[in-house]
Every structure is written in C-alpha cells, then in structure tokens.
Amino acid sequence: MARPPLPIGTHGRIRIYKLGPKRYRARTQFRDHDGVIRHVERVGSSSAGAEQTLLAALRDRGRATRSGEISADSTVRELGELWLSEIERAVSLGKRSPNTLALYRLQFDRHVRDGLGRLRVRELSTGRLDRFVIEVHDRHGTAAAKTVRTVLSGMVGLAVRHDAMDRNPVRDVGRIESDRSSTRALTLPEAIELRAKLHEDEKCRGLDLVELTDFMLATGLRIGEATAVTWDALDLAAGTVEVRGTVIRIKGQGLSIKWKPKSKSGYRTLELSSWALTMLRERRAAVPDADGQDPVFPAVMGGLRDPSNTQADLRAIFARAGFGWVTSHVYRKTVATLMDDAGLSARQAADQLGHSKISMTQDFYFGRKVAATGAKEVLEVFGTTSTPGTH
C-alpha cells in the first residue's frame, strides 16, 4: 500500500548530515500549498543548530502556506481575526459600514476572544455556542447577545468555506428575541408637553437641540440621519427634505457622513409640515453665508454633530423634563404611531421611516421613496400648539 502524502503545510522526518568540522546540514521534505513536495534544508555549526534553523524556516514556510486558511485545529481567536480582516476589506470596498466593523470588533474583543478564543474550531458545537450566547445575554443583555450571535455565525461560516467544518452550528443556536414592546411611543399630549418643556429648557437651547428635536418630530428621522442633513438637501420652496446619509464616527478619522443609508429605501424625499418649514426658513436666514454642504444642525462649535454625544445630552434633558424613558428613537416611533392612528397605511409609514419592509414598520413601529407619505398633514398638529420661548 502506498504511503499517504504529507498533509499540506507539514514536513517529513528531518535528517542531519555532517559536512565538515562544525558544519552540519538538516534536510527534510515539505508539502507546499500547491501540493508539491519539495526538499528544504538549512546548515549550522552543530547538528542541533542546523535542526533548529530548519525548524524555524519550516514554521515560516508553514505560516505562508496557511496564510488566510483555517483548519479544524485553528483556534477560535485565529478564526475571528481572519473573519474581521474580511470585514475590513469589505469596508475598504464600500460594501460594509465602518460602524458595523467597529461593533463586531468590540463584541469579539469583549466576549468571544476570551470566552471561546482558546478553543479549536473543531470544538465548536451548537450546544457549546448556544450556552455561550445565553451566558452573554444573561450578563450583558439582549443587544450584546444578538451581536455576538451574528459575529459567531459569520466566523463559523468562514470556517465552513475553508472546509474546516461541514456545517454552521450557529444556525441552530436559539434566536435572541428583542423586547421591543417595552419602548412605547409618546402620546400626542405627552409629545406636546415634552416639546414645550424642551423649548423652555436653557440647557436644551444652549446646546441647540430644540430645533433638532423638532425636526425629528416633524420627520421621524433617525438622529444620525437628522444630523447628516445639509442645506442643499432642503428645498424650502417645495417644502421637502432629501434623506441621503447618516453621520458616523470612523476610528482614527472622526465624524463623517456615510452617503449610504441603512437600506435602499433609506434614500427618500419627505414633505415637511408648515411649522417645520417655518423653523427651517428662520434657521436658514440666521446663517446666510452657510454653504450647501454645511449641516443644518451642526455641533455647537461647528462641524458635524456627534449622534452618540447628542443622545447622551438628550437623555439628560429628557430626564430633567420628567421623561427619563424617552430616547431620540421614541420620536421615530411616535411619528409612526401618529400616522397609524390617523389611518395612514403601513406602506406610507414605511416610506416615511425609510423601511424596506412593511413588516418592520408594522411589527416594531406601530410606492417607495415618494414625498407624499401623508405625514405632513398628520404632523401639522404640532404647529397648532403654542410653545413657550420659541425662537
């Protein structure tokens, strides 16, 4: 029976030959990544020295052979790093968001690296992964567990593509259900009351958040979308706003506008209620020299406004107003709920919010990309209520 070939990236028996005084050759066979067996040798001043020099060369050659490859004996840490490098490449090609990479890297470093990193790929089973995700959920909450599950699924999917596993065991790991029902929308009286309190709040006015929150209430935009709106995205004559992108923070680069909304439906043009238009026209008149590419709602010191920092400021302001449970996303849900209560269709609400699927709007917030969603008339209600200290 023929001897089985060496596995790729491995070497055979090392033989030592004496060449002369204090001169030795260590020689072996090595099977390269192309399947060809080649002789590799190194010399040294002693037999042990020649062997160690050869072993070091073989390790380097093995790394080169296995570079970018995962086997069943690779560690989960190695698998994770390779998977993240693929996400990095997708970001560089504009196919993935830098924020997505940052989130995946954070959850991998925070949970997976130490929790599973020393295991071998072949040791990843559905049961072990299911218990791990449950543990993350119990210790760190739903959001962390959902992201960790996504990270693990991507990692193991890569292992399957490298033939290191036959199937992806994460597919059968229990789903993490989000408790979205705990976040409700503001009722109309609550929304009117909160809006009035924000107009009276000195801190809110000082941080220039009064009109930003009004704009979110008039549109249902995400905070990152609202802070990304530039003056040339507004047509104050037609009374519309184009939603083109979102503000993100890229590690090592700072804030920038990602000119690619969350979904294809994220690109949309929305009608504005008359009260919101009045606010925007007055705001434009106050900055006559502003460039079309300048943000409508910049940071106090100029430039793009950081959505995360703004969220933190708003949490403190909402709490001071007696609405500690409210987040900027509640504004979004409030707009959807008011549209639903007014009898507008789920399709219209989805177009207003930029959802590609009506089910998302129906399940969690209560043609395509058109301005007339019906929200303009519904949201006129805020223009009929007096707000102390406006403008």
Secondary structure as the mmCIF struct_conf table of DSSP 4:
data_model
#
loop_
_struct_conf.conf_type_id
_struct_conf.id
_struct_conf.beg_label_comp_id
_struct_conf.beg_label_asym_id
_struct_conf.beg_label_seq_id
_struct_conf.end_label_comp_id
_struct_conf.end_label_asym_id
_struct_conf.end_label_seq_id
HELX_LH_PP_P HELX_LH_PP_P1 ALA A 2 PRO A 7
TURN_TY1_P TURN_TY1_P1 ILE A 8 GLY A 9
STRN STRN1 HIS A 11 HIS A 11
STRN STRN2 ARG A 15 GLY A 20
TURN_TY1_P TURN_TY1_P2 PRO A 21 LYS A 22
STRN STRN3 ARG A 23 ARG A 31
TURN_TY1_P TURN_TY1_P3 HIS A 33 ASP A 34
BEND BEND1 GLY A 35 GLY A 35
STRN STRN4 ILE A 37 GLY A 44
BEND BEND2 SER A 45 SER A 46
HELX_RH_AL_P HELX_RH_AL_P1 SER A 47 ARG A 66
TURN_TY1_P TURN_TY1_P4 SER A 67 GLY A 68
TURN_TY1_P TURN_TY1_P5 ALA A 72 ASP A 73
BEND BEND3 SER A 74 SER A 74
STRN STRN5 THR A 75 THR A 75
HELX_RH_AL_P HELX_RH_AL_P2 VAL A 76 SER A 92
TURN_TY1_P TURN_TY1_P6 LEU A 93 GLY A 94
BEND BEND4 LYS A 95 ARG A 96
HELX_RH_AL_P HELX_RH_AL_P3 PRO A 98 GLN A 107
HELX_RH_PI_P HELX_RH_PI_P1 PHE A 108 VAL A 112
HELX_RH_AL_P HELX_RH_AL_P4 ARG A 113 LEU A 116
TURN_TY1_P TURN_TY1_P7 GLY A 117 ARG A 118
BEND BEND5 LEU A 119 LEU A 119
STRN STRN6 ARG A 120 ARG A 120
HELX_RH_3T_P HELX_RH_3T_P1 VAL A 121 GLU A 123
HELX_RH_AL_P HELX_RH_AL_P5 THR A 126 HIS A 140
HELX_RH_AL_P HELX_RH_AL_P6 THR A 142 ARG A 161
TURN_TY1_P TURN_TY1_P8 HIS A 162 ASP A 163
BEND BEND6 ALA A 164 ALA A 164
BEND BEND7 ASP A 166 ARG A 167
HELX_RH_3T_P HELX_RH_3T_P2 PRO A 169 ASP A 172
BEND BEND8 VAL A 173 VAL A 173
HELX_LH_PP_P HELX_LH_PP_P2 GLY A 174 ARG A 175
HELX_RH_3T_P HELX_RH_3T_P3 ARG A 180 SER A 182
BEND BEND9 THR A 183 THR A 183
HELX_LH_PP_P HELX_LH_PP_P3 ALA A 185 THR A 187
HELX_RH_AL_P HELX_RH_AL_P7 LEU A 188 GLU A 200
HELX_RH_AL_P HELX_RH_AL_P8 GLU A 202 GLY A 206
TURN_TY1_P TURN_TY1_P9 LEU A 207 ASP A 208
HELX_RH_AL_P HELX_RH_AL_P9 VAL A 210 THR A 219
HELX_RH_AL_P HELX_RH_AL_P10 ILE A 223 ALA A 228
STRN STRN7 THR A 230 THR A 230
HELX_RH_3T_P HELX_RH_3T_P4 TRP A 231 ALA A 233
STRN STRN8 LEU A 234 ASP A 235
TURN_TY1_P TURN_TY1_P10 LEU A 236 GLY A 239
STRN STRN9 THR A 240 VAL A 243
STRN STRN10 THR A 246 ILE A 250
TURN_TY1_P TURN_TY1_P11 LYS A 251 GLN A 253
STRN STRN11 GLY A 254 LYS A 258
BEND BEND10 TRP A 259 LYS A 260
BEND BEND11 LYS A 262 SER A 263
HELX_RH_3T_P HELX_RH_3T_P5 LYS A 264 GLY A 266
STRN STRN12 ARG A 268 GLU A 271
HELX_RH_AL_P HELX_RH_AL_P11 SER A 274 ALA A 286
TURN_TY1_P TURN_TY1_P12 PRO A 288 ASP A 289
TURN_TY1_P TURN_TY1_P13 GLY A 292 GLN A 293
BEND BEND12 ASP A 294 ASP A 294
STRN STRN13 PRO A 295 PRO A 295
BEND BEND13 VAL A 296 PHE A 297
TURN_TY1_P TURN_TY1_P14 VAL A 300 MET A 301
BEND BEND14 GLY A 302 GLY A 303
HELX_RH_AL_P HELX_RH_AL_P12 PRO A 307 ARG A 320
TURN_TY1_P TURN_TY1_P15 ALA A 321 GLY A 322
TURN_TY1_P TURN_TY1_P16 GLY A 324 TRP A 325
HELX_RH_AL_P HELX_RH_AL_P13 SER A 328 ASP A 341
TURN_TY1_P TURN_TY1_P17 ALA A 342 GLY A 343
HELX_RH_AL_P HELX_RH_AL_P14 ALA A 346 LEU A 353
TURN_TY1_P TURN_TY1_P18 GLY A 354 GLY A 354
BEND BEND15 SER A 356 SER A 356
HELX_RH_AL_P HELX_RH_AL_P15 ILE A 358 PHE A 364
BEND BEND16 LYS A 369 LYS A 369
BEND BEND17 ALA A 371 ALA A 371
BEND BEND18 GLY A 374 GLY A 374
HELX_RH_AL_P HELX_RH_AL_P16 ALA A 375 VAL A 378
HELX_RH_3T_P HELX_RH_3T_P6 LEU A 379 THR A 384
BEND BEND19 THR A 385 THR A 385
TURN_TY1_P TURN_TY1_P19 PRO A 388 GLY A 389
#
